[in-house]
Amino acid sequence: MLQNTQFDHRAVVKYSSAYYGIIANNNQMFEEIKQLLKTFLSNKNFDVVFKSPLLNKKQQTSLVLSLFAEKGSKKILVSKNLFGLMMLLAKNSRLQILESVLNRCIELQNSNNKEIKINVTSVSRLNDDLIGQLKKIFSKNSKKNVKVVNLIDQDLLGGLIVQIGSNLIDTSVKTKLNKIKSAMKGAN
């Protein structure tokens, strides 16, 4: 399974880098990507169908053709480039990585625009002063514009979880309690 995810990751990097090279200076294309990603988030059935390991090349191609079109029809309209990317992924039996490829294109754009996105999970909404302090701290270290996204999770009990790319800083009370619980189990 690990080998499969490594292979998928390499494919995501390859496809997203190539696609980003085509659309790099086209803000309209990035807006289109964001809209499609919102569709993935809002419709779980859409997400399940695209990530199904049961679909072969022919079925994946048929799925793209039945849902999307470049020109006017009752299908979801997408640009020629995005339609081409989806067809290429379908023909190579890689449609399940479409969402990851699109997300990585957005990350590449943010990186090239000198913008860094920080997800901060807390029990309640952060006040503007704290968000300003976080922006100041992280922009000082990275020399980039910082965008703070505040996510709410009342199960944390307190503290924060800060995620910057693949780095995670977890100072939540819930995590600390789980560590204590694990340590106590080991002592018994």
C-alpha positions, 0 to 999 in steps of 0.5 A, spaced: 500 500 500 505 504 501 508 503 495 502 505 491 501 511 495 509 513 493 507 511 486 501 516 486 505 522 489 510 521 484 504 521 479 501 527 482 507 531 482 509 529 474 502 531 472 501 537 476 508 540 474 506 539 467 499 542 467 502 548 472 507 549 466 501 550 461 496 554 466 502 558 470 500 565 468 492 564 467 488 566 473 482 564 470 484 557 469 486 557 477 479 560 478 476 554 474 480 549 478 478 552 485 471 551 482 472 544 481 475 543 487 469 546 491 465 541 487 469 535 490 468 538 497 461 539 496 458 533 493 461 527 496 458 522 491 462 526 486 468 525 490 467 517 491 466 516 483 472 519 481 476 515 486 473 509 485 479 503 484 474 499 480 473 503 474 478 501 468 481 506 463 475 505 458 470 507 464 474 513 467 474 516 460 466 515 459 465 518 466 469 524 464 465 525 457 459 524 460 460 529 466 464 534 462 464 538 456 469 544 453 463 547 449 455 548 450 451 543 453 448 540 459 454 538 462 459 541 466 463 546 462 471 546 463 476 549 459 480 545 453 486 545 458 482 542 464 478 537 459 485 535 456 488 533 463 482 529 465 482 525 459 489 524 459 488 522 467 482 517 465 486 514 459 492 513 463 487 510 469 489 515 474 483 519 474 483 518 482 489 523 483 485 529 479 483 532 486 490 532 488 493 534 482 489 540 482 490 542 489 498 541 488 497 546 482 494 551 487 499 550 492 504 551 486 501 558 484 501 560 492 508 558 492 510 562 486 506 568 488 509 568 495 503 566 499 503 561 504 497 558 507 496 556 514 491 552 517 489 554 525 484 549 528 482 552 535 476 551 539 473 557 537 474 563 532 480 566 533 480 574 534 483 579 529 489 580 534 491 573 534 491 572 527 495 578 526 500 576 531 500 569 527 501 573 520 507 577 523 510 571 526 510 567 520 511 572 515 518 574 518 520 567 518 518 566 510 518 573 507 511 571 504 504 573 505 501 569 510 494 567 509 491 564 516 485 560 515 481 558 522 478 552 522 473 550 528 474 543 532 470 543 539 473 536 540 480 540 542 478 542 548 483 548 548 490 549 545 491 550 537 493 545 531 497 549 526 498 546 519 503 549 514 504 545 508 506 538 511 508 541 517 504 540 523 504 543 530 499 540 535 499 544 542 491 541 543 489 539 550 486 533 546 493 531 544 496 532 550 491 528 554 491 522 549 499 522 550 498 521 558 493 516 557 497 512 552 503 513 557 499 510 563 497 504 559 504 503 558 505 503 565 500 498 567 
